[in-house]
Amino acid sequence: MKKSLDRTIHLDNIGEYMLVDTERNFVVLGERFNASLEQIAEYLD
């Protein structure tokens, strides 16, 4: 899971979180840093 470090919000960075499969280097959820912690927890359950 990665947190957006950008302080400005724009189309490619909404300012929340991204879930990444590190073995495949693939974004699983929140490709524009638009996933909330609740969405990530729900996905992982």
N, C-alpha and C positions, 0 to 999 in steps of 0.2 A: 504494500500500500504506500502510495506517495501522496504527500500534501503539496498543494500548489504553493510555491514560494513567491510568486508574482503578486505584487501589491495592487496592481491595476487589473480590473476585470475587462475582458474583451471576448470576442467570439470564440477564440480557441482556448480560453482559460477562464472558466467561470469562478474559480477561486476555492473549490472544495477539494475532493479527493479523487484518486485514480487507483484502481486495483490492477496489478500487473502480474502475469504469470512469468516469473523470472527464468524458468527453465526454457521457455519458448520465446521470451522477450516479446510478449503479446499483451496488449491491453484487454483485460477481461471486462471491466466496467468503468465508466467515467472517462471516456477517451478525451474529453475536453475539460478534465478536472471538474466534472459536474455531478459526481456521485456523493451523496451524503453518507455519514457514518452509519446511519440506519439502513440505507440501501445496501451497503457493503456487508453489514452484519446479516441482513436478510438473505443475501446471495450466498454467504458462506454457510448458512444453516441448512 
